[in-house]
Amino acid sequence: MKRPDFHQLRYTVMVVPAGGQGPVRRFALTRRHLTQAVLVVSAILFVLLSVVIMASWQTGAADLEAENQALRAQLGELEQVIAEAETELEQFHLQRARLEGLAPEYGPLDDIELQTLVFGEARPAPVGLLGRAAALVEGLRRSHETAGGIIESELTRRDRTPSIWPVDGRLTSGMGMRKSPIDGRMLFHQGLDIAAPLGTPVVATAAGVVSRSAYSGGYGNLVEIDHGQGVRTRYAHNTALLVGVGDVVERGEVIATVGSTGRSTGPHVHYEVRVGGEPKNPLEYIQD
């Protein structure tokens, strides 16, 4: 018996109207027809699926490009912040070196001390790379501004601290108990006596403002300078006074000439350093 061709197998499809009204339609289909129909439907579905996938990919690509653009913009901002940070860091190192040179007590700072110097208080680091970088720049800016303020304060303090000899001469009497050259009594000598030829220039030992420039009893012609923070210096027995009250003077500026006015036995400068009105030993301040 001959086997039938697989593709020639026939199938009858009957279309019966609802309720049995109307003619019944019959369709004869072979297995080949069904296979072709399945292939056509599959092809259509494949095309539709490809269209959907392509649309989704294009949408994802657009989103990815937008994200890349945002990242590129953020990278540009970060590069700018890094450049600013490098500038601020360089300034900070310069001022840190100046500060350490002025005052050795400003040594290396630990993390908490540095964070306190930078922000004014210890605080958590900002979240995010760009935020942390921007905070670093701001912190460096604050820190070198703070260091700059400390430096200026230290320079001002040094300028206003007596540190040199008031006259080029010979030390004849120091601070402390001594026998008075006038009447021989034991008295406390409140400063230094420095002998020098008549008319030798007398200079301010630190920057300040002249608070007195006049004849003053046993001091003779006296110049007194206010250096701030309760520090004052006195220069007595001058022959000429070259500054007036209210004058601003710098360290080393000539303020008078050596004389022997007041209670004096010869040309010299009586030099005092007073802090809060109390006499201090001038030798403790002279650095050269």
C-alpha positions as CSV (number, residue, x, y, z in Angstrom):
1,M,0.0,0.0,0.0
2,K,1.4,3.4,-1.0
3,R,2.1,5.8,1.9
4,P,0.4,9.2,1.4
5,D,2.6,12.3,0.9
6,F,2.9,14.1,4.2
7,H,2.5,17.5,2.6
8,Q,-0.5,16.4,0.6
9,L,-2.6,15.4,3.7
10,R,-5.8,17.4,3.6
11,Y,-7.7,19.0,6.4
12,T,-11.3,20.3,6.2
13,V,-12.2,23.4,8.1
14,M,-15.9,24.0,8.6
15,V,-17.2,27.5,9.6
16,V,-20.7,27.1,11.1
17,P,-22.6,30.4,11.7
18,A,-23.8,31.0,15.3
19,G,-27.3,29.6,16.0
20,G,-27.1,27.4,12.9
21,Q,-28.4,30.2,10.7
22,G,-26.8,30.6,7.3
23,P,-24.7,28.3,5.1
24,V,-21.9,26.2,6.5
25,R,-18.6,27.0,4.8
26,R,-16.0,24.3,4.2
27,F,-12.3,25.0,3.4
28,A,-9.9,22.2,2.4
29,L,-6.3,22.8,3.5
30,T,-3.3,20.7,3.0
31,R,-0.5,20.3,5.5
32,R,1.7,22.4,3.2
33,H,-0.8,25.3,3.5
34,L,-0.8,25.1,7.3
35,T,3.0,25.1,7.4
36,Q,3.2,28.1,5.1
37,A,0.6,29.9,7.2
38,V,2.6,29.2,10.4
39,L,5.8,30.5,8.7
40,V,4.1,33.7,7.6
41,V,2.6,34.4,11.1
42,S,6.1,33.6,12.6
43,A,7.8,36.0,10.2
44,I,5.2,38.7,11.0
45,L,5.8,38.2,14.7
46,F,9.5,38.3,14.3
47,V,9.3,41.6,12.4
48,L,7.1,43.1,15.1
49,L,9.4,41.9,17.9
50,S,12.4,43.3,16.0
51,V,10.7,46.7,15.7
52,V,9.9,46.7,19.4
53,I,13.5,45.7,20.4
54,M,14.9,48.4,18.0
55,A,12.6,51.0,19.5
56,S,13.6,50.0,23.0
57,W,17.3,50.1,22.1
58,Q,17.0,53.5,20.5
59,T,15.2,54.8,23.6
60,G,18.0,53.3,25.8
61,A,20.7,54.8,23.6
62,A,19.1,58.2,23.9
63,D,19.0,57.9,27.7
64,L,22.6,56.7,27.7
65,E,23.7,59.6,25.6
66,A,21.9,62.1,27.9
67,E,23.6,60.5,30.9
68,N,27.0,60.6,29.1
69,Q,26.4,64.3,28.4
70,A,25.6,64.9,32.1
71,L,28.7,63.0,33.1
72,R,30.9,65.0,30.7
73,A,29.5,68.3,32.1
74,Q,30.1,67.0,35.6
75,L,33.6,66.0,34.6
76,G,34.2,69.5,33.3
77,E,33.1,71.0,36.6
78,L,35.3,68.6,38.5
79,E,38.3,69.5,36.4
80,Q,37.7,73.2,37.1
81,V,37.3,72.5,40.8
82,I,40.6,70.5,40.8
83,A,42.4,73.4,39.1
84,E,41.1,75.8,41.7
85,A,42.1,73.3,44.4
86,E,45.6,73.1,43.1
87,T,45.8,77.0,43.2
88,E,44.4,77.2,46.7
89,L,46.7,74.3,47.9
90,E,49.7,76.1,46.5
91,Q,48.7,79.3,48.3
92,F,48.1,77.3,51.5
93,H,51.5,75.7,51.4
94,L,53.2,79.1,50.9
95,Q,51.4,80.6,53.9
96,R,51.9,77.4,56.0
97,A,55.7,77.8,55.3
98,R,55.6,81.4,56.3
99,L,53.6,80.6,59.4
100,E,56.0,77.9,60.5
101,G,58.9,80.2,59.8
102,L,57.4,83.0,62.0
103,A,56.3,80.8,64.8
104,P,57.7,77.2,65.3
105,E,54.9,76.4,67.6
106,Y,52.6,76.0,64.6
107,G,53.8,72.5,63.8
108,P,52.1,69.8,61.8
109,L,48.4,69.5,62.4
110,D,46.5,66.2,62.9
111,D,43.3,65.6,60.9
112,I,40.9,67.0,63.5
113,E,43.0,70.1,64.0
114,L,43.3,70.7,60.2
115,Q,39.5,70.1,59.7
116,T,38.8,72.6,62.6
117,L,41.2,75.1,61.0
118,V,39.6,74.7,57.6
119,F,35.9,74.7,58.6
120,G,35.9,76.3,62.0
121,E,34.7,73.1,63.5
122,A,35.0,69.3,63.0
123,R,32.3,68.2,60.6
124,P,31.5,65.2,58.3
125,A,32.8,65.3,54.7
126,P,30.2,66.2,52.1
127,V,28.7,63.4,50.0
128,G,29.7,62.9,46.4
129,L,32.9,63.4,44.6
130,L,32.1,66.8,43.2
131,G,30.7,68.0,46.5
132,R,33.8,66.8,48.4
133,A,36.1,68.4,45.8
134,A,34.2,71.7,46.1
135,A,34.3,71.5,49.9
136,L,38.1,70.9,49.7
137,V,38.5,74.0,47.6
138,E,36.4,76.1,50.0
139,G,38.2,74.5,53.0
140,L,41.7,75.3,51.5
141,R,40.5,78.9,50.8
142,R,39.3,79.3,54.4
143,S,42.5,77.7,55.8
144,H,44.9,79.9,53.9
145,E,42.8,82.9,54.8
146,T,43.0,81.8,58.4
147,A,46.7,81.3,58.1
148,G,47.1,84.7,56.4
149,G,45.3,86.3,59.4
150,I,47.5,84.5,61.8
151,I,50.6,85.6,59.9
152,E,49.5,89.2,59.8
153,S,48.7,89.1,63.5
154,E,52.1,87.5,64.2
155,L,53.9,90.1,62.0
156,T,52.1,92.9,63.8
157,R,52.9,91.5,67.2
158,R,56.6,91.2,66.2
159,D,56.7,94.7,64.8
160,R,55.3,96.0,68.0
161,T,57.5,94.0,70.4
162,P,60.7,95.8,71.5
163,S,63.7,93.8,70.2
164,I,66.7,96.1,69.5
165,W,69.0,98.5,71.4
166,P,67.7,102.1,71.5
167,V,71.1,103.6,71.0
168,D,74.6,102.6,69.9
169,G,76.4,102.9,73.2
170,R,77.8,101.2,76.2
171,L,75.7,99.5,78.9
172,T,76.6,101.1,82.2
173,S,73.8,100.0,84.5
174,G,71.3,97.2,84.3
175,M,67.8,96.7,85.9
176,G,67.6,96.0,89.7
177,M,68.8,97.3,93.0
178,R,71.8,99.7,92.8
179,K,73.4,102.6,94.6
180,S,72.1,105.9,93.1
181,P,74.8,107.9,91.3
182,I,73.0,111.0,92.5
183,D,72.8,110.6,96.3
184,G,74.2,107.2,97.0
185,R,71.0,105.6,98.2
186,M,70.0,102.0,97.4
187,L,67.2,102.3,94.9
188,F,65.5,99.9,92.4
189,H,66.7,100.8,88.9
190,Q,63.7,100.3,86.5
191,G,65.6,100.0,83.2
192,L,68.9,100.2,81.5
193,D,71.4,103.0,81.3
194,I,73.3,103.2,78.0
195,A,76.1,105.7,77.7
196,A,76.7,107.4,74.4
197,P,78.1,110.7,73.1
198,L,75.9,113.8,73.3
199,G,73.6,114.0,70.2
200,T,73.8,110.3,69.3
201,P,70.5,109.2,67.6
202,V,68.0,107.4,69.8
203,V,65.7,105.0,68.0
204,A,62.3,103.3,68.7
205,T,62.8,99.7,69.6
206,A,59.5,98.6,68.1
207,A,56.6,100.1,66.1
208,G,54.0,102.1,68.0
209,V,52.4,105.4,68.7
210,V,54.1,108.2,70.7
211,S,52.1,108.7,73.9
212,R,54.4,111.2,75.6
213,S,57.1,113.6,74.3
214,A,58.0,116.2,76.9
215,Y,60.1,117.1,79.9
216,S,59.1,114.9,82.8
217,G,60.9,115.5,86.1
218,G,63.8,113.2,86.8
219,Y,63.4,111.6,83.4
220,G,64.3,114.9,81.8
221,N,63.3,115.0,78.1
222,L,61.2,111.8,77.8
223,V,59.7,109.9,74.9
224,E,57.2,107.2,75.7
225,I,55.8,104.9,73.0
226,D,52.7,102.8,73.2
227,H,53.2,99.5,71.3
228,G,49.7,98.1,72.1
229,Q,48.7,95.1,74.2
230,G,49.8,97.1,77.3
231,V,53.4,97.3,76.2
232,R,55.2,100.7,76.4
233,T,58.8,101.8,76.2
234,R,60.5,104.9,77.7
235,Y,63.6,106.8,76.5
236,A,64.8,109.4,79.0
237,H,67.4,112.2,79.5
238,N,67.4,113.2,75.8
239,T,68.8,116.5,74.6
240,A,66.3,116.8,71.7
241,L,62.8,115.3,71.1
242,L,62.2,114.6,67.4
243,V,58.6,113.2,67.6
244,G,55.3,114.4,69.0
245,V,52.4,112.8,70.8
246,G,50.3,110.8,68.3
247,D,53.1,110.2,65.8
248,V,53.3,106.7,64.4
249,V,56.8,105.3,64.5
250,E,58.5,102.2,63.1
251,R,61.2,100.1,64.7
252,G,64.6,101.8,64.1
253,E,63.1,105.2,63.5
254,V,65.0,108.1,65.2
255,I,62.9,109.7,67.9
256,A,65.4,111.8,69.9
257,T,69.1,112.4,70.5
258,V,71.2,111.5,73.5
259,G,71.4,114.1,76.3
260,S,71.8,114.5,80.1
261,T,68.6,116.2,81.1
262,G,66.8,115.5,84.4
263,R,68.5,113.4,87.1
264,S,71.6,112.5,85.2
265,T,75.4,112.5,85.7
266,G,76.3,112.4,82.0
267,P,75.1,111.8,78.4
268,H,73.2,108.5,78.3
269,V,69.8,107.0,77.6
270,H,67.7,105.5,80.4
271,Y,65.6,102.8,78.6
272,E,62.6,101.1,80.1
273,V,60.1,98.4,78.9
274,R,56.8,98.3,80.8
275,V,54.0,95.8,80.4
276,G,50.7,96.7,82.0
277,G,52.5,99.5,83.8
278,E,55.0,97.1,85.4
279,P,58.8,97.5,84.5
280,K,60.3,94.5,82.8
281,N,64.0,93.8,82.1
282,P,64.7,95.2,78.7
283,L,67.6,92.7,78.2
284,E,64.9,89.9,77.9
285,Y,63.5,91.6,74.8
286,I,66.7,92.6,73.0
287,Q,67.5,90.1,70.3
288,D,70.6,91.5,68.6
